[in-house]
C-alpha cells in the first residue's frame, strides 16, 4: 500500500525539534523469526543523555548517581554482529560520534507491520560535544540494501527500512553506512509510544502547531494553530499525524522532531535535576526503556554531553528530491549529489558545513 507522503514537497528542511518486530514486510516478503520479547519500557536513550546532563556542578553529579544506579539494567543488543569490518567506513575525525537511532511507534493505531522501523535518525555528536545534529532519514528512502548475513534477503534496491526486516539492526547499520558513507559508532532503539509517560512525568510539553487540524485517531482531538500545552496522550497523537498535510510522512517526521525538542526544552527549564522525586519519575520512564549496543556507556556519554542544550540541538532531514514511484511502490528519492556533500560534512565533523548543507535543502 502506498505511503501517505506521495505529494511530499522536494527539498524539505525541517529545523524544528524527530523512531521492530519482524513479521512480514510491506511488499509481502517473509522474514525471519521475531526477536526476543522486550520489556514494555525499553527504548528511550537520546533524551536521557541530553536531559540528564543539562546542568553543571552538583546537579550533574546527582544525575550521574541516578544513571550509575540504572546502567547495569540497560538492555543491550548485538548491533554489529556479522557486520564485516572491511566494508565499513572509517572514522575521519577522532572523538566525533555518530549514533544511529532506530524506532517505531508500537501503539500506533495505523500500524499494520511491525517489521520495519518507522524512524531512522543519525545523531552526530561533534568532537567538542558542544552541539548535536539529528538527521532524519525518511523510512521510504530508496537505497541499495546489502545482502543479509543469512544470504536470503537484500542485495538489491529497496526502501531503507526494509533492511531491519531482512537483517535486524546489523543490516540497518550496513545499509545506513552504505548510504551515508558515515561510520555508525553506536546504536539506540526507541519507541515513540513510550513518550506518553515521559511527557507526563515532565508535566506536559509546549508544541507549536503549524496549522489547525483534527486527528484521524480517536478521540479525534483538534489541535489549534500555534503554541499549546500537550499531555502525553495528546503529544503522542500529534506525533502520529500526517494524512492532513500535503507533505505526508515528512510532516510526521517534523512532528516527531518537535516533540523530542519540546521534551528536551521542558526538562532543561523545569528544574528536573533539582527535584529528586521528579527526576526519579522521569528516569523511571526513560532509563528503564533503554536499549543500546553493547559498547555504549550511558554515563560516559552523558558526561561528555553536559554542554548540549535545546538551543544547540539541530534537527534536519536527509536531502531528498521528494517522492516518486518505483514499480508499484511509493518511495522517497534521495538527492544523490546533495547526499554526498552533506554526509561528507558529517564525516569530516564540519558542523558549519552540515548546517549550511541543511539550509540549502
C-alpha positions as CSV (number, residue, x, y, z in Angstrom):
1,X,0.0,0.0,0.0
2,X,1.5,3.4,-0.9
3,X,2.6,5.6,1.9
4,X,0.8,8.9,2.6
5,X,3.7,11.0,1.5
6,X,3.1,10.8,-2.2
7,X,2.6,14.5,-2.5
8,X,5.6,15.4,-0.4
9,X,7.5,18.5,-1.5
10,X,11.1,18.1,-2.6
11,X,14.0,19.7,-0.8
12,X,12.2,19.9,2.6
13,X,14.2,21.1,5.5
14,X,12.8,20.8,9.0
15,X,14.7,22.5,11.7
16,X,12.2,22.3,14.5
17,X,13.0,19.9,17.1
18,X,12.1,13.9,15.3
19,X,11.9,6.2,15.8
20,X,10.6,-3.5,15.3
21,X,9.3,-6.8,15.4
22,X,9.7,-8.8,12.2
23,X,6.5,-10.3,10.8
24,X,6.0,-9.7,7.0
25,X,7.4,-6.6,5.2
26,X,5.1,-4.2,3.3
27,X,5.8,-5.8,0.0
28,X,4.8,-9.2,1.4
29,X,8.2,-10.8,1.6
30,X,8.5,-13.2,4.6
31,X,11.2,-12.5,7.1
32,X,12.8,-14.5,9.9
33,X,11.6,-15.3,13.4
34,X,10.8,-12.4,15.7
35,X,13.4,-11.2,18.2
36,X,13.1,-12.0,21.9
37,X,10.4,-10.2,23.8
38,X,11.5,-6.8,25.2
39,X,10.4,-5.1,28.4
40,X,7.5,-2.7,28.0
41,X,9.7,0.3,28.8
42,X,12.9,-0.3,27.0
43,X,13.9,2.1,24.3
44,X,14.5,5.8,25.1
45,X,18.2,6.7,25.1
46,X,19.0,10.0,23.5
47,X,16.5,12.0,25.5
48,X,18.0,10.6,28.7
49,X,21.5,11.5,27.5
50,X,20.6,15.0,26.6
51,X,18.3,15.8,29.6
52,X,20.3,14.3,32.5
53,X,23.3,16.3,31.5
54,X,21.6,19.7,31.0
55,X,23.1,21.5,34.1
56,X,26.5,21.6,35.6
57,X,28.1,21.2,39.0
58,X,26.4,19.2,41.8
59,X,23.3,18.6,39.6
60,X,25.4,16.7,37.1
61,X,26.9,14.6,39.9
62,X,23.4,13.9,41.2
63,X,22.3,12.9,37.7
64,X,25.3,10.7,37.4
65,X,24.4,8.8,40.6
66,X,21.0,8.1,39.2
67,X,22.5,7.0,35.9
68,X,25.1,4.8,37.5
69,X,22.3,3.1,39.5
70,X,20.4,2.1,36.4
71,X,23.1,1.5,33.8
72,X,23.6,-2.1,34.8
73,X,20.0,-2.9,34.0
74,X,20.1,-1.4,30.5
75,X,19.2,-3.9,27.8
76,X,21.9,-4.5,25.2
77,X,21.7,-5.6,21.6
78,X,24.3,-7.1,19.2
79,X,24.2,-4.2,16.8
80,X,27.3,-5.0,14.9
81,X,27.3,-8.8,14.9
82,X,28.1,-10.1,11.5
83,X,28.9,-6.6,10.1
84,X,32.1,-7.1,8.1
85,X,34.7,-4.6,9.3
86,X,36.5,-4.5,5.9
87,X,33.4,-2.9,4.2
88,X,32.7,-0.3,6.8
89,X,33.6,3.5,6.5
90,X,36.5,4.6,8.7
91,X,36.2,7.4,11.2
92,X,37.7,10.6,9.7
93,X,37.8,12.6,12.9
94,X,38.9,11.0,16.2
95,X,36.5,11.9,19.0
96,X,33.4,12.6,16.9
97,X,30.5,10.2,17.4
98,X,27.6,9.0,15.3
99,X,24.6,7.2,17.0
100,X,22.1,5.5,14.8
101,X,18.6,5.8,16.4
102,X,16.0,3.3,15.2
103,X,12.5,3.5,16.4
104,X,8.8,2.6,16.0
105,X,5.5,3.5,17.4
106,X,4.3,0.2,18.8
107,X,0.9,1.5,19.7
108,X,0.2,3.5,16.5
109,X,-3.5,2.8,15.5
110,X,-2.4,2.6,11.9
111,X,0.5,0.3,12.4
112,X,0.0,-2.8,10.2
113,X,3.5,-4.1,10.1
114,X,5.9,-4.3,13.0
115,X,8.7,-5.5,10.8
116,X,10.1,-2.1,9.7
117,X,11.4,0.9,11.6
118,X,9.2,3.9,11.5
119,X,12.1,6.4,12.2
120,X,15.7,6.4,11.3
121,X,17.9,9.1,12.8
122,X,21.7,9.6,12.5
123,X,22.7,11.7,15.5
124,X,26.1,13.4,15.0
125,X,27.9,14.4,18.2
126,X,30.9,16.7,17.3
127,X,34.3,16.1,18.8
128,X,33.9,19.1,21.1
129,X,30.5,17.9,22.2
130,X,29.2,21.5,22.2
131,X,26.2,20.6,20.0
132,X,24.3,17.8,18.3
133,X,22.8,17.4,14.8
134,X,20.0,14.8,14.5
135,X,19.5,13.8,10.8
136,X,16.2,12.1,10.0
137,X,16.4,9.7,7.1
138,X,12.8,9.1,5.7
139,X,11.8,5.5,6.1
140,X,10.8,5.2,2.5
141,X,14.1,6.4,1.1
142,X,15.1,4.2,-1.9
143,X,18.6,2.8,-1.3
144,X,20.8,-0.1,-2.0
145,X,20.4,-2.7,0.8
146,X,23.3,-5.1,1.3
147,X,22.7,-8.8,1.4
148,X,21.6,-10.1,4.8
149,X,24.0,-12.3,6.8
150,X,21.9,-15.4,6.0
151,X,22.0,-14.6,2.3
152,X,18.2,-14.8,2.0
153,X,17.4,-11.1,1.6
154,X,18.8,-7.8,0.5
155,X,21.4,-7.4,-2.2
156,X,19.0,-5.1,-4.1
157,X,17.4,-1.7,-4.0
158,X,14.6,-1.2,-1.6
159,X,13.1,1.2,1.0
160,X,15.7,1.8,3.6
161,X,13.6,0.5,6.5
162,X,13.3,-2.9,4.8
163,X,16.9,-3.6,6.0
164,X,15.6,-4.0,9.5
165,X,13.0,-6.6,8.5
166,X,15.5,-8.5,6.4
167,X,18.5,-8.5,8.8
168,X,17.8,-6.7,12.0
169,X,20.0,-4.0,13.5
170,X,23.2,-5.2,11.9
171,X,21.8,-4.9,8.4
172,X,20.4,-1.5,9.2
173,X,24.0,-0.5,10.3
174,X,25.4,-1.7,7.0
175,X,22.6,0.0,5.0
176,X,22.9,3.4,6.7
177,X,26.7,3.2,6.4
178,X,26.5,2.3,2.7
179,X,24.0,5.1,2.0
180,X,25.8,7.9,4.0
181,X,29.4,6.7,4.0
182,X,29.5,7.7,7.7
183,X,30.6,5.2,10.3
184,X,28.0,4.3,12.9
185,X,29.7,4.2,16.3
186,X,26.6,3.2,18.4
187,X,23.0,2.2,18.1
188,X,19.9,3.0,20.2
189,X,16.3,1.8,19.9
190,X,13.3,3.9,20.9
191,X,9.6,3.6,21.0
192,X,7.5,6.7,20.4
193,X,4.7,5.1,22.3
194,X,6.8,5.4,25.5
195,X,6.8,9.2,25.1
196,X,3.4,9.4,26.9
197,X,4.9,8.5,30.3
198,X,8.0,10.6,29.7
199,X,5.9,13.7,28.9
200,X,3.5,13.2,31.8
201,X,6.5,12.9,34.1
202,X,7.5,16.3,33.0
203,X,4.0,17.8,33.5
204,X,3.4,18.2,29.7
205,X,5.2,20.0,26.9
206,X,4.6,23.0,24.7
207,X,4.4,22.4,21.0
208,X,3.8,24.9,18.2
209,X,1.4,23.5,15.6
210,X,1.8,25.0,12.1
211,X,-1.9,24.9,11.5
212,X,-5.2,23.8,13.0
213,X,-6.2,20.2,12.2
214,X,-8.2,17.3,13.6
215,X,-6.6,14.0,14.5
216,X,-7.7,11.0,12.4
217,X,-7.5,8.8,15.5
218,X,-10.0,8.6,18.4
219,X,-10.9,10.7,20.4
220,X,-10.3,12.9,17.3
221,X,-8.9,15.8,19.2
222,X,-8.4,19.1,17.4
223,X,-5.0,20.8,17.5
224,X,-5.2,24.6,17.3
225,X,-2.7,26.6,15.3
226,X,0.2,28.0,17.4
227,X,1.8,27.1,20.7
228,X,-0.1,24.8,23.1
229,X,0.4,22.6,26.1
230,X,0.1,18.9,25.5
231,X,0.0,16.0,27.9
232,X,1.5,12.6,26.9
233,X,-1.6,11.3,25.1
234,X,-2.0,14.5,23.1
235,X,1.6,14.8,22.2
236,X,1.8,11.1,21.0
237,X,-1.3,11.7,18.9
238,X,0.2,14.8,17.4
239,X,3.4,13.0,16.5
240,X,1.5,10.4,14.5
241,X,-0.4,12.8,12.2
242,X,0.5,13.1,8.5
243,X,-2.6,12.5,6.4
244,X,-3.9,16.0,6.9
245,X,-0.6,17.5,5.4
246,X,0.5,17.9,1.8
247,X,3.9,16.6,2.6
248,X,2.6,13.4,4.3
249,X,5.2,11.4,6.0
250,X,7.6,14.4,6.1
251,X,5.0,16.0,8.4
252,X,5.2,13.0,10.7
253,X,8.9,13.4,10.8
254,X,8.6,17.1,11.6
255,X,6.1,16.4,14.4
256,X,8.3,13.8,16.0
257,X,11.2,16.3,15.9
258,X,9.0,18.9,17.5
259,X,8.0,16.6,20.3
260,X,11.6,15.5,21.0
261,X,12.8,19.1,21.1
262,X,9.9,20.1,23.4
263,X,10.8,17.3,25.8
264,X,14.4,18.5,26.0
265,X,13.4,22.1,26.4
266,X,10.9,21.3,29.2
267,X,13.3,19.1,31.0
268,X,16.1,21.7,30.8
269,X,14.0,24.5,32.1
270,X,11.8,22.7,34.7
271,X,14.3,22.1,37.5
272,X,14.3,18.4,36.8
273,X,17.7,17.6,38.4
274,X,17.0,19.7,41.5
275,X,13.8,17.8,42.3
276,X,14.6,14.2,43.3
277,X,11.0,13.0,43.0
278,X,10.5,14.5,39.6
279,X,13.9,13.2,38.4
280,X,13.2,9.7,39.7
281,X,9.8,9.7,37.8
282,X,11.4,10.9,34.7
283,X,14.3,8.4,34.8
284,X,11.9,5.6,35.6
285,X,10.0,6.4,32.3
286,X,13.2,6.7,30.3
287,X,16.1,4.7,31.7
288,X,14.1,1.5,32.1
289,X,13.3,2.0,28.4
290,X,16.9,2.0,27.2
291,X,18.1,-0.5,24.6
292,X,21.6,0.2,23.2
293,X,24.6,-1.6,21.7
294,X,26.9,-3.5,23.9
295,X,29.7,-0.8,24.0
296,X,27.8,2.4,24.6
297,X,28.1,3.8,28.1
298,X,25.2,5.9,29.2
299,X,27.1,7.7,32.0
300,X,30.2,8.4,30.0
301,X,28.2,9.8,27.0
302,X,26.0,11.8,29.4
303,X,29.1,13.4,31.0
304,X,30.5,14.3,27.6
305,X,27.3,15.9,26.5
306,X,26.6,18.1,29.5
307,X,27.0,21.2,27.4
308,X,24.2,20.3,25.0
309,X,21.0,22.4,25.2
310,X,17.9,22.6,23.1
311,X,19.4,25.8,21.6
312,X,22.3,23.9,20.1
313,X,20.5,20.8,19.1
314,X,19.6,20.9,15.4
315,X,17.1,18.6,13.6
316,X,17.5,18.2,9.9
317,X,16.2,15.8,7.2
318,X,18.5,13.9,4.8
319,X,18.5,15.6,1.4
320,X,15.7,14.4,-0.9
321,X,14.0,15.2,-4.2
322,X,10.6,14.4,-2.7
323,X,8.6,11.3,-3.6
324,X,8.0,9.3,-6.6
325,X,7.1,5.8,-7.7
326,X,9.4,2.8,-8.5
327,X,7.3,-0.1,-9.8
328,X,4.3,-0.3,-7.6
329,X,5.9,1.4,-4.6
330,X,5.7,5.0,-3.4
331,X,9.2,6.0,-2.3
332,X,11.3,8.9,-1.2
333,X,14.0,9.8,-3.8
334,X,17.4,10.8,-2.3
335,X,19.1,13.7,-3.9
336,X,22.3,11.9,-4.6
337,X,24.5,14.9,-5.2
338,X,23.5,16.7,-2.1
339,X,23.6,13.5,-0.1
340,X,27.2,13.0,-1.0
341,X,28.3,16.6,0.1
342,X,26.0,16.7,3.1
343,X,27.3,13.4,4.7
344,X,30.9,14.3,3.7
345,X,30.5,17.2,6.1
346,X,29.2,14.9,8.8
347,X,32.1,12.5,8.2
348,X,34.6,15.5,8.5
349,X,32.8,16.7,11.6
350,X,32.4,20.1,9.9
351,X,29.4,21.4,11.8
352,X,29.1,24.7,9.9
353,X,29.1,22.8,6.6
354,X,26.4,20.4,8.0
355,X,24.2,23.3,8.9
356,X,24.9,25.1,5.7
357,X,24.1,22.0,3.7
358,X,20.9,21.5,5.6
359,X,19.7,25.1,4.9
360,X,20.3,24.5,1.2
361,X,17.6,21.9,1.2
